[in-house]
Amino acid sequence: MAHFEWDEGNKKAREAAKTRKVPTSVALPPELIQDLKDVAAKKGVPYQILMRMCIIDGFKKFKQKEL
């Protein structure tokens, strides 16, 4: 899993919550969902926000490597 600075991540989560989102769905293994929920609960953020942060951060890193 990606490494996040949680203070920065919480700031990003608040900023992201202000912008319009397009609903989508993705099928994930139940174990991964539970892991996300467990980590999110420890960090005090909703698991959907944690998942969104992971996707956004991972994709940014992917794009940087591709360029």
mmCIF file of the N, C-alpha and C atoms, coordinates in Angstrom:
data_MODEL
# 
_entry.id   MODEL 
# 
loop_
_atom_site.group_PDB 
_atom_site.id 
_atom_site.type_symbol 
_atom_site.label_atom_id 
_atom_site.label_alt_id 
_atom_site.label_comp_id 
_atom_site.label_asym_id 
_atom_site.label_entity_id 
_atom_site.label_seq_id 
_atom_site.pdbx_PDB_ins_code 
_atom_site.Cartn_x 
_atom_site.Cartn_y 
_atom_site.Cartn_z 
_atom_site.occupancy 
_atom_site.B_iso_or_equiv 
_atom_site.pdbx_formal_charge 
_atom_site.auth_seq_id 
_atom_site.auth_comp_id 
_atom_site.auth_asym_id 
_atom_site.auth_atom_id 
_atom_site.pdbx_PDB_model_num 
ATOM 1   N N  . MET A 1 1  ? 0.845   -1.177 0.000   1.00 0.00 ? 1  MET A N  1 
ATOM 2   C CA . MET A 1 1  ? 0.000   0.000  0.000   1.00 0.00 ? 1  MET A CA 1 
ATOM 3   C C  . MET A 1 1  ? 0.885   1.233  0.000   1.00 0.00 ? 1  MET A C  1 
ATOM 4   N N  . ALA A 1 2  ? 0.398   2.306  -0.556  1.00 0.00 ? 2  ALA A N  1 
ATOM 5   C CA . ALA A 1 2  ? 1.137   3.555  -0.624  1.00 0.00 ? 2  ALA A CA 1 
ATOM 6   C C  . ALA A 1 2  ? 1.320   4.150  0.764   1.00 0.00 ? 2  ALA A C  1 
ATOM 7   N N  . HIS A 1 3  ? 2.379   4.935  0.913   1.00 0.00 ? 3  HIS A N  1 
ATOM 8   C CA . HIS A 1 3  ? 2.633   5.621  2.175   1.00 0.00 ? 3  HIS A CA 1 
ATOM 9   C C  . HIS A 1 3  ? 1.985   6.996  2.121   1.00 0.00 ? 3  HIS A C  1 
ATOM 10  N N  . PHE A 1 4  ? 1.229   7.338  3.142   1.00 0.00 ? 4  PHE A N  1 
ATOM 11  C CA . PHE A 1 4  ? 0.573   8.631  3.206   1.00 0.00 ? 4  PHE A CA 1 
ATOM 12  C C  . PHE A 1 4  ? 1.012   9.370  4.446   1.00 0.00 ? 4  PHE A C  1 
ATOM 13  N N  . GLU A 1 5  ? 1.165   10.661 4.330   1.00 0.00 ? 5  GLU A N  1 
ATOM 14  C CA . GLU A 1 5  ? 1.298   11.533 5.490   1.00 0.00 ? 5  GLU A CA 1 
ATOM 15  C C  . GLU A 1 5  ? -0.134  11.832 5.894   1.00 0.00 ? 5  GLU A C  1 
ATOM 16  N N  . TRP A 1 6  ? -0.554  11.339 7.064   1.00 0.00 ? 6  TRP A N  1 
ATOM 17  C CA . TRP A 1 6  ? -1.979  11.390 7.406   1.00 0.00 ? 6  TRP A CA 1 
ATOM 18  C C  . TRP A 1 6  ? -2.500  12.790 7.608   1.00 0.00 ? 6  TRP A C  1 
ATOM 19  N N  . ASP A 1 7  ? -1.697  13.703 8.141   1.00 0.00 ? 7  ASP A N  1 
ATOM 20  C CA . ASP A 1 7  ? -2.165  15.080 8.251   1.00 0.00 ? 7  ASP A CA 1 
ATOM 21  C C  . ASP A 1 7  ? -2.403  15.650 6.863   1.00 0.00 ? 7  ASP A C  1 
ATOM 22  N N  . GLU A 1 8  ? -1.456  15.413 5.984   1.00 0.00 ? 8  GLU A N  1 
ATOM 23  C CA . GLU A 1 8  ? -1.604  15.854 4.598   1.00 0.00 ? 8  GLU A CA 1 
ATOM 24  C C  . GLU A 1 8  ? -2.754  15.118 3.929   1.00 0.00 ? 8  GLU A C  1 
ATOM 25  N N  . GLY A 1 9  ? -2.889  13.817 4.212   1.00 0.00 ? 9  GLY A N  1 
ATOM 26  C CA . GLY A 1 9  ? -3.971  13.029 3.627   1.00 0.00 ? 9  GLY A CA 1 
ATOM 27  C C  . GLY A 1 9  ? -5.334  13.526 4.074   1.00 0.00 ? 9  GLY A C  1 
ATOM 28  N N  . ASN A 1 10 ? -5.461  13.874 5.350   1.00 0.00 ? 10 ASN A N  1 
ATOM 29  C CA . ASN A 1 10 ? -6.730  14.404 5.839   1.00 0.00 ? 10 ASN A CA 1 
ATOM 30  C C  . ASN A 1 10 ? -7.035  15.735 5.178   1.00 0.00 ? 10 ASN A C  1 
ATOM 31  N N  . LYS A 1 11 ? -6.023  16.556 4.974   1.00 0.00 ? 11 LYS A N  1 
ATOM 32  C CA . LYS A 1 11 ? -6.212  17.832 4.270   1.00 0.00 ? 11 LYS A CA 1 
ATOM 33  C C  . LYS A 1 11 ? -6.686  17.572 2.846   1.00 0.00 ? 11 LYS A C  1 
ATOM 34  N N  . LYS A 1 12 ? -6.041  16.620 2.178   1.00 0.00 ? 12 LYS A N  1 
ATOM 35  C CA . LYS A 1 12 ? -6.428  16.280 0.813   1.00 0.00 ? 12 LYS A CA 1 
ATOM 36  C C  . LYS A 1 12 ? -7.848  15.713 0.779   1.00 0.00 ? 12 LYS A C  1 
ATOM 37  N N  . ALA A 1 13 ? -8.197  14.925 1.773   1.00 0.00 ? 13 ALA A N  1 
ATOM 38  C CA . ALA A 1 13 ? -9.534  14.341 1.832   1.00 0.00 ? 13 ALA A CA 1 
ATOM 39  C C  . ALA A 1 13 ? -10.583 15.437 1.976   1.00 0.00 ? 13 ALA A C  1 
ATOM 40  N N  . ARG A 1 14 ? -10.320 16.415 2.828   1.00 0.00 ? 14 ARG A N  1 
ATOM 41  C CA . ARG A 1 14 ? -11.267 17.517 2.997   1.00 0.00 ? 14 ARG A CA 1 
ATOM 42  C C  . ARG A 1 14 ? -11.401 18.316 1.708   1.00 0.00 ? 14 ARG A C  1 
ATOM 43  N N  . GLU A 1 15 ? -10.277 18.576 1.048   1.00 0.00 ? 15 GLU A N  1 
ATOM 44  C CA . GLU A 1 15 ? -10.317 19.307 -0.219  1.00 0.00 ? 15 GLU A CA 1 
ATOM 45  C C  . GLU A 1 15 ? -11.056 18.507 -1.284  1.00 0.00 ? 15 GLU A C  1 
ATOM 46  N N  . ALA A 1 16 ? -10.796 17.207 -1.330  1.00 0.00 ? 16 ALA A N  1 
ATOM 47  C CA . ALA A 1 16 ? -11.437 16.349 -2.323  1.00 0.00 ? 16 ALA A CA 1 
ATOM 48  C C  . ALA A 1 16 ? -12.941 16.275 -2.097  1.00 0.00 ? 16 ALA A C  1 
ATOM 49  N N  . ALA A 1 17 ? -13.356 16.332 -0.849  1.00 0.00 ? 17 ALA A N  1 
ATOM 50  C CA . ALA A 1 17 ? -14.783 16.247 -0.538  1.00 0.00 ? 17 ALA A CA 1 
ATOM 51  C C  . ALA A 1 17 ? -15.541 17.463 -1.062  1.00 0.00 ? 17 ALA A C  1 
ATOM 52  N N  . LYS A 1 18 ? -14.843 18.552 -1.298  1.00 0.00 ? 18 LYS A N  1 
ATOM 53  C CA . LYS A 1 18 ? -15.480 19.773 -1.769  1.00 0.00 ? 18 LYS A CA 1 
ATOM 54  C C  . LYS A 1 18 ? -15.754 19.742 -3.273  1.00 0.00 ? 18 LYS A C  1 
ATOM 55  N N  . THR A 1 19 ? -15.070 18.880 -3.990  1.00 0.00 ? 19 THR A N  1 
ATOM 56  C CA . THR A 1 19 ? -15.224 18.846 -5.440  1.00 0.00 ? 19 THR A CA 1 
ATOM 57  C C  . THR A 1 19 ? -16.229 17.782 -5.845  1.00 0.00 ? 19 THR A C  1 
ATOM 58  N N  . ARG A 1 20 ? -16.820 17.986 -7.002  1.00 0.00 ? 20 ARG A N  1 
ATOM 59  C CA . ARG A 1 20 ? -17.812 17.051 -7.526  1.00 0.00 ? 20 ARG A CA 1 
ATOM 60  C C  . ARG A 1 20 ? -17.138 15.754 -7.921  1.00 0.00 ? 20 ARG A C  1 
ATOM 61  N N  . LYS A 1 21 ? -17.777 14.649 -7.610  1.00 0.00 ? 21 LYS A N  1 
ATOM 62  C CA . LYS A 1 21 ? -17.263 13.316 -7.927  1.00 0.00 ? 21 LYS A CA 1 
ATOM 63  C C  . LYS A 1 21 ? -18.199 12.627 -8.905  1.00 0.00 ? 21 LYS A C  1 
ATOM 64  N N  . VAL A 1 22 ? -17.664 11.713 -9.666  1.00 0.00 ? 22 VAL A N  1 
ATOM 65  C CA . VAL A 1 22 ? -18.452 10.888 -10.569 1.00 0.00 ? 22 VAL A CA 1 
ATOM 66  C C  . VAL A 1 22 ? -18.509 9.494  -9.965  1.00 0.00 ? 22 VAL A C  1 
ATOM 67  N N  . PRO A 1 23 ? -19.694 9.025  -9.606  1.00 0.00 ? 23 PRO A N  1 
ATOM 68  C CA . PRO A 1 23 ? -19.793 7.691  -9.010  1.00 0.00 ? 23 PRO A CA 1 
ATOM 69  C C  . PRO A 1 23 ? -19.310 6.613  -9.974  1.00 0.00 ? 23 PRO A C  1 
ATOM 70  N N  . THR A 1 24 ? -18.632 5.636  -9.427  1.00 0.00 ? 24 THR A N  1 
ATOM 71  C CA . THR A 1 24 ? -18.166 4.496  -10.209 1.00 0.00 ? 24 THR A CA 1 
ATOM 72  C C  . THR A 1 24 ? -18.180 3.282  -9.287  1.00 0.00 ? 24 THR A C  1 
ATOM 73  N N  . SER A 1 25 ? -17.961 2.148  -9.849  1.00 0.00 ? 25 SER A N  1 
ATOM 74  C CA . SER A 1 25 ? -17.891 0.954  -9.012  1.00 0.00 ? 25 SER A CA 1 
ATOM 75  C C  . SER A 1 25 ? -16.697 0.120  -9.445  1.00 0.00 ? 25 SER A C  1 
ATOM 76  N N  . VAL A 1 26 ? -16.194 -0.625 -8.496  1.00 0.00 ? 26 VAL A N  1 
ATOM 77  C CA . VAL A 1 26 ? -15.075 -1.516 -8.763  1.00 0.00 ? 26 VAL A CA 1 
ATOM 78  C C  . VAL A 1 26 ? -15.249 -2.727 -7.853  1.00 0.00 ? 26 VAL A C  1 
ATOM 79  N N  . ALA A 1 27 ? -15.020 -3.890 -8.396  1.00 0.00 ? 27 ALA A N  1 
ATOM 80  C CA . ALA A 1 27 ? -15.136 -5.115 -7.606  1.00 0.00 ? 27 ALA A CA 1 
ATOM 81  C C  . ALA A 1 27 ? -13.791 -5.407 -6.949  1.00 0.00 ? 27 ALA A C  1 
ATOM 82  N N  . LEU A 1 28 ? -13.813 -5.513 -5.628  1.00 0.00 ? 28 LEU A N  1 
ATOM 83  C CA . LEU A 1 28 ? -12.599 -5.790 -4.867  1.00 0.00 ? 28 LEU A CA 1 
ATOM 84  C C  . LEU A 1 28 ? -12.828 -6.988 -3.965  1.00 0.00 ? 28 LEU A C  1 
ATOM 85  N N  . PRO A 1 29 ? -11.765 -7.708 -3.637  1.00 0.00 ? 29 PRO A N  1 
ATOM 86  C CA . PRO A 1 29 ? -11.907 -8.845 -2.738  1.00 0.00 ? 29 PRO A CA 1 
ATOM 87  C C  . PRO A 1 29 ? -12.396 -8.380 -1.361  1.00 0.00 ? 29 PRO A C  1 
ATOM 88  N N  . PRO A 1 30 ? -13.252 -9.169 -0.730  1.00 0.00 ? 30 PRO A N  1 
ATOM 89  C CA . PRO A 1 30 ? -13.765 -8.799 0.596   1.00 0.00 ? 30 PRO A CA 1 
ATOM 90  C C  . PRO A 1 30 ? -12.659 -8.545 1.626   1.00 0.00 ? 30 PRO A C  1 
ATOM 91  N N  . GLU A 1 31 ? -11.552 -9.282 1.519   1.00 0.00 ? 31 GLU A N  1 
ATOM 92  C CA . GLU A 1 31 ? -10.445 -9.103 2.470   1.00 0.00 ? 31 GLU A CA 1 
ATOM 93  C C  . GLU A 1 31 ? -9.840  -7.705 2.331   1.00 0.00 ? 31 GLU A C  1 
ATOM 94  N N  . LEU A 1 32 ? -9.728  -7.208 1.096   1.00 0.00 ? 32 LEU A N  1 
ATOM 95  C CA . LEU A 1 32 ? -9.168  -5.878 0.870   1.00 0.00 ? 32 LEU A CA 1 
ATOM 96  C C  . LEU A 1 32 ? -10.100 -4.813 1.436   1.00 0.00 ? 32 LEU A C  1 
ATOM 97  N N  . ILE A 1 33 ? -11.390 -4.974 1.225   1.00 0.00 ? 33 ILE A N  1 
ATOM 98  C CA . ILE A 1 33 ? -12.361 -4.024 1.770   1.00 0.00 ? 33 ILE A CA 1 
ATOM 99  C C  . ILE A 1 33 ? -12.253 -3.993 3.292   1.00 0.00 ? 33 ILE A C  1 
ATOM 100 N N  . GLN A 1 34 ? -12.152 -5.144 3.910   1.00 0.00 ? 34 GLN A N  1 
ATOM 101 C CA . GLN A 1 34 ? -12.036 -5.187 5.362   1.00 0.00 ? 34 GLN A CA 1 
ATOM 102 C C  . GLN A 1 34 ? -10.744 -4.536 5.836   1.00 0.00 ? 34 GLN A C  1 
ATOM 103 N N  . ASP A 1 35 ? -9.640  -4.793 5.114   1.00 0.00 ? 35 ASP A N  1 
ATOM 104 C CA . ASP A 1 35 ? -8.369  -4.155 5.460   1.00 0.00 ? 35 ASP A CA 1 
ATOM 105 C C  . ASP A 1 35 ? -8.487  -2.632 5.356   1.00 0.00 ? 35 ASP A C  1 
ATOM 106 N N  . LEU A 1 36 ? -9.119  -2.153 4.289   1.00 0.00 ? 36 LEU A N  1 
ATOM 107 C CA . LEU A 1 36 ? -9.333  -0.716 4.127   1.00 0.00 ? 36 LEU A CA 1 
ATOM 108 C C  . LEU A 1 36 ? -10.146 -0.153 5.290   1.00 0.00 ? 36 LEU A C  1 
ATOM 109 N N  . LYS A 1 37 ? -11.211 -0.850 5.659   1.00 0.00 ? 37 LYS A N  1 
ATOM 110 C CA . LYS A 1 37 ? -12.052 -0.398 6.770   1.00 0.00 ? 37 LYS A CA 1 
ATOM 111 C C  . LYS A 1 37 ? -11.275 -0.362 8.075   1.00 0.00 ? 37 LYS A C  1 
ATOM 112 N N  . ASP A 1 38 ? -10.448 -1.371 8.310   1.00 0.00 ? 38 ASP A N  1 
ATOM 113 C CA . ASP A 1 38 ? -9.660  -1.435 9.540   1.00 0.00 ? 38 ASP A CA 1 
ATOM 114 C C  . ASP A 1 38 ? -8.667  -0.272 9.621   1.00 0.00 ? 38 ASP A C  1 
ATOM 115 N N  . VAL A 1 39 ? -7.935  -0.044 8.538   1.00 0.00 ? 39 VAL A N  1 
ATOM 116 C CA . VAL A 1 39 ? -6.945  1.037  8.515   1.00 0.00 ? 39 VAL A CA 1 
ATOM 117 C C  . VAL A 1 39 ? -7.651  2.392  8.617   1.00 0.00 ? 39 VAL A C  1 
ATOM 118 N N  . ALA A 1 40 ? -8.724  2.555  7.881   1.00 0.00 ? 40 ALA A N  1 
ATOM 119 C CA . ALA A 1 40 ? -9.459  3.822  7.908   1.00 0.00 ? 40 ALA A CA 1 
ATOM 120 C C  . ALA A 1 40 ? -9.984  4.123  9.306   1.00 0.00 ? 40 ALA A C  1 
ATOM 121 N N  . ALA A 1 41 ? -10.487 3.107  9.994   1.00 0.00 ? 41 ALA A N  1 
ATOM 122 C CA . ALA A 1 41 ? -10.999 3.309  11.348  1.00 0.00 ? 41 ALA A CA 1 
ATOM 123 C C  . ALA A 1 41 ? -9.883  3.761  12.288  1.00 0.00 ? 41 ALA A C  1 
ATOM 124 N N  . LYS A 1 42 ? -8.701  3.182  12.138  1.00 0.00 ? 42 LYS A N  1 
ATOM 125 C CA . LYS A 1 42 ? -7.564  3.579  12.969  1.00 0.00 ? 42 LYS A CA 1 
ATOM 126 C C  . LYS A 1 42 ? -7.131  5.014  12.690  1.00 0.00 ? 42 LYS A C  1 
ATOM 127 N N  . LYS A 1 43 ? -7.283  5.432  11.435  1.00 0.00 ? 43 LYS A N  1 
ATOM 128 C CA . LYS A 1 43 ? -6.865  6.776  11.039  1.00 0.00 ? 43 LYS A CA 1 
ATOM 129 C C  . LYS A 1 43 ? -7.986  7.804  11.175  1.00 0.00 ? 43 LYS A C  1 
ATOM 130 N N  . GLY A 1 44 ? -9.203  7.344  11.450  1.00 0.00 ? 44 GLY A N  1 
ATOM 131 C CA . GLY A 1 44 ? -10.318 8.260  11.653  1.00 0.00 ? 44 GLY A CA 1 
ATOM 132 C C  . GLY A 1 44 ? -10.877 8.870  10.379  1.00 0.00 ? 44 GLY A C  1 
ATOM 133 N N  . VAL A 1 45 ? -10.784 8.126  9.276   1.00 0.00 ? 45 VAL A N  1 
ATOM 134 C CA . VAL A 1 45 ? -11.367 8.592  8.015   1.00 0.00 ? 45 VAL A CA 1 
ATOM 135 C C  . VAL A 1 45 ? -12.295 7.507  7.479   1.00 0.00 ? 45 VAL A C  1 
ATOM 136 N N  . PRO A 1 46 ? -13.306 7.879  6.703   1.00 0.00 ? 46 PRO A N  1 
ATOM 137 C CA . PRO A 1 46 ? -14.142 6.853  6.079   1.00 0.00 ? 46 PRO A CA 1 
ATOM 138 C C  . PRO A 1 46 ? -13.318 6.007  5.101   1.00 0.00 ? 46 PRO A C  1 
ATOM 139 N N  . TYR A 1 47 ? -13.654 4.730  5.002   1.00 0.00 ? 47 TYR A N  1 
ATOM 140 C CA . TYR A 1 47 ? -12.836 3.860  4.144   1.00 0.00 ? 47 TYR A CA 1 
ATOM 141 C C  . TYR A 1 47 ? -12.919 4.251  2.679   1.00 0.00 ? 47 TYR A C  1 
ATOM 142 N N  . GLN A 1 48 ? -14.048 4.836  2.255   1.00 0.00 ? 48 GLN A N  1 
ATOM 143 C CA . GLN A 1 48 ? -14.162 5.266  0.861   1.00 0.00 ? 48 GLN A CA 1 
ATOM 144 C C  . GLN A 1 48 ? -13.172 6.388  0.557   1.00 0.00 ? 48 GLN A C  1 
ATOM 145 N N  . ILE A 1 49 ? -12.978 7.275  1.534   1.00 0.00 ? 49 ILE A N  1 
ATOM 146 C CA . ILE A 1 49 ? -12.005 8.358  1.365   1.00 0.00 ? 49 ILE A CA 1 
ATOM 147 C C  . ILE A 1 49 ? -10.596 7.779  1.295   1.00 0.00 ? 49 ILE A C  1 
ATOM 148 N N  . LEU A 1 50 ? -10.297 6.833  2.171   1.00 0.00 ? 50 LEU A N  1 
ATOM 149 C CA . LEU A 1 50 ? -8.991  6.174  2.140   1.00 0.00 ? 50 LEU A CA 1 
ATOM 150 C C  . LEU A 1 50 ? -8.763  5.493  0.790   1.00 0.00 ? 50 LEU A C  1 
ATOM 151 N N  . MET A 1 51 ? -9.768  4.801  0.304   1.00 0.00 ? 51 MET A N  1 
ATOM 152 C CA . MET A 1 51 ? -9.653  4.119  -0.982  1.00 0.00 ? 51 MET A CA 1 
ATOM 153 C C  . MET A 1 51 ? -9.421  5.141  -2.102  1.00 0.00 ? 51 MET A C  1 
ATOM 154 N N  . ARG A 1 52 ? -10.158 6.245  -2.074  1.00 0.00 ? 52 ARG A N  1 
ATOM 155 C CA . ARG A 1 52 ? -9.991  7.285  -3.087  1.00 0.00 ? 52 ARG A CA 1 
ATOM 156 C C  . ARG A 1 52 ? -8.575  7.859  -3.016  1.00 0.00 ? 52 ARG A C  1 
ATOM 157 N N  . MET A 1 53 ? -8.072  8.097  -1.811  1.00 0.00 ? 53 MET A N  1 
ATOM 158 C CA . MET A 1 53 ? -6.720  8.626  -1.649  1.00 0.00 ? 53 MET A CA 1 
ATOM 159 C C  . MET A 1 53 ? -5.692  7.659  -2.232  1.00 0.00 ? 53 MET A C  1 
ATOM 160 N N  . CYS A 1 54 ? -5.878  6.372  -1.986  1.00 0.00 ? 54 CYS A N  1 
ATOM 161 C CA . CYS A 1 54 ? -4.949  5.361  -2.518  1.00 0.00 ? 54 CYS A CA 1 
ATOM 162 C C  . CYS A 1 54 ? -4.962  5.353  -4.038  1.00 0.00 ? 54 CYS A C  1 
ATOM 163 N N  . ILE A 1 55 ? -6.129  5.432  -4.606  1.00 0.00 ? 55 ILE A N  1 
ATOM 164 C CA . ILE A 1 55 ? -6.253  5.419  -6.072  1.00 0.00 ? 55 ILE A CA 1 
ATOM 165 C C  . ILE A 1 55 ? -5.612  6.662  -6.669  1.00 0.00 ? 55 ILE A C  1 
ATOM 166 N N  . ILE A 1 56 ? -5.932  7.821  -6.113  1.00 0.00 ? 56 ILE A N  1 
ATOM 167 C CA . ILE A 1 56 ? -5.398  9.077  -6.644  1.00 0.00 ? 56 ILE A CA 1 
ATOM 168 C C  . ILE A 1 56 ? -3.876  9.110  -6.519  1.00 0.00 ? 56 ILE A C  1 
ATOM 169 N N  . ASP A 1 57 ? -3.362  8.772  -5.345  1.00 0.00 ? 57 ASP A N  1 
ATOM 170 C CA . ASP A 1 57 ? -1.920  8.786  -5.129  1.00 0.00 ? 57 ASP A CA 1 
ATOM 171 C C  . ASP A 1 57 ? -1.216  7.775  -6.030  1.00 0.00 ? 57 ASP A C  1 
ATOM 172 N N  . GLY A 1 58 ? -1.762  6.584  -6.110  1.00 0.00 ? 58 GLY A N  1 
ATOM 173 C CA . GLY A 1 58 ? -1.163  5.550  -6.957  1.00 0.00 ? 58 GLY A CA 1 
ATOM 174 C C  . GLY A 1 58 ? -1.158  5.930  -8.423  1.00 0.00 ? 58 GLY A C  1 
ATOM 175 N N  . PHE A 1 59 ? -2.242  6.551  -8.872  1.00 0.00 ? 59 PHE A N  1 
ATOM 176 C CA . PHE A 1 59 ? -2.313  6.939  -10.279 1.00 0.00 ? 59 PHE A CA 1 
ATOM 177 C C  . PHE A 1 59 ? -1.354  8.081  -10.589 1.00 0.00 ? 59 PHE A C  1 
ATOM 178 N N  . LYS A 1 60 ? -1.216  9.022  -9.659  1.00 0.00 ? 60 LYS A N  1 
ATOM 179 C CA . LYS A 1 60 ? -0.253  10.109 -9.870  1.00 0.00 ? 60 LYS A CA 1 
ATOM 180 C C  . LYS A 1 60 ? 1.157   9.554  -10.012 1.00 0.00 ? 60 LYS A C  1 
ATOM 181 N N  . LYS A 1 61 ? 1.517   8.608  -9.151  1.00 0.00 ? 61 LYS A N  1 
ATOM 182 C CA . LYS A 1 61 ? 2.845   7.991  -9.229  1.00 0.00 ? 61 LYS A CA 1 
ATOM 183 C C  . LYS A 1 61 ? 3.005   7.212  -10.532 1.00 0.00 ? 61 LYS A C  1 
ATOM 184 N N  . PHE A 1 62 ? 1.963   6.525  -10.953 1.00 0.00 ? 62 PHE A N  1 
ATOM 185 C CA . PHE A 1 62 ? 1.984   5.774  -12.209 1.00 0.00 ? 62 PHE A CA 1 
ATOM 186 C C  . PHE A 1 62 ? 2.216   6.718  -13.385 1.00 0.00 ? 62 PHE A C  1 
ATOM 187 N N  . LYS A 1 63 ? 1.488   7.826  -13.405 1.00 0.00 ? 63 LYS A N  1 
ATOM 188 C CA . LYS A 1 63 ? 1.638   8.800  -14.499 1.00 0.00 ? 63 LYS A CA 1 
ATOM 189 C C  . LYS A 1 63 ? 3.033   9.374  -14.545 1.00 0.00 ? 63 LYS A C  1 
ATOM 190 N N  . GLN A 1 64 ? 3.617   9.652  -13.386 1.00 0.00 ? 64 GLN A N  1 
ATOM 191 C CA . GLN A 1 64 ? 4.962   10.208 -13.336 1.00 0.00 ? 64 GLN A CA 1 
ATOM 192 C C  . GLN A 1 64 ? 5.981   9.224  -13.926 1.00 0.00 ? 64 GLN A C  1 
ATOM 193 N N  . LYS A 1 65 ? 5.804   7.960  -13.664 1.00 0.00 ? 65 LYS A N  1 
ATOM 194 C CA . LYS A 1 65 ? 6.722   6.932  -14.183 1.00 0.00 ? 65 LYS A CA 1 
ATOM 195 C C  . LYS A 1 65 ? 6.552   6.770  -15.687 1.00 0.00 ? 65 LYS A C  1 
ATOM 196 N N  . GLU A 1 66 ? 5.338   6.972  -16.165 1.00 0.00 ? 66 GLU A N  1 
ATOM 197 C CA . GLU A 1 66 ? 5.042   6.789  -17.581 1.00 0.00 ? 66 GLU A CA 1 
ATOM 198 C C  . GLU A 1 66 ? 5.572   7.934  -18.441 1.00 0.00 ? 66 GLU A C  1 
ATOM 199 N N  . LEU A 1 67 ? 5.765   9.098  -17.847 1.00 0.00 ? 67 LEU A N  1 
ATOM 200 C CA . LEU A 1 67 ? 6.204   10.269 -18.623 1.00 0.00 ? 67 LEU A CA 1 
ATOM 201 C C  . LEU A 1 67 ? 7.651   10.266 -18.821 1.00 0.00 ? 67 LEU A C  1 
# 
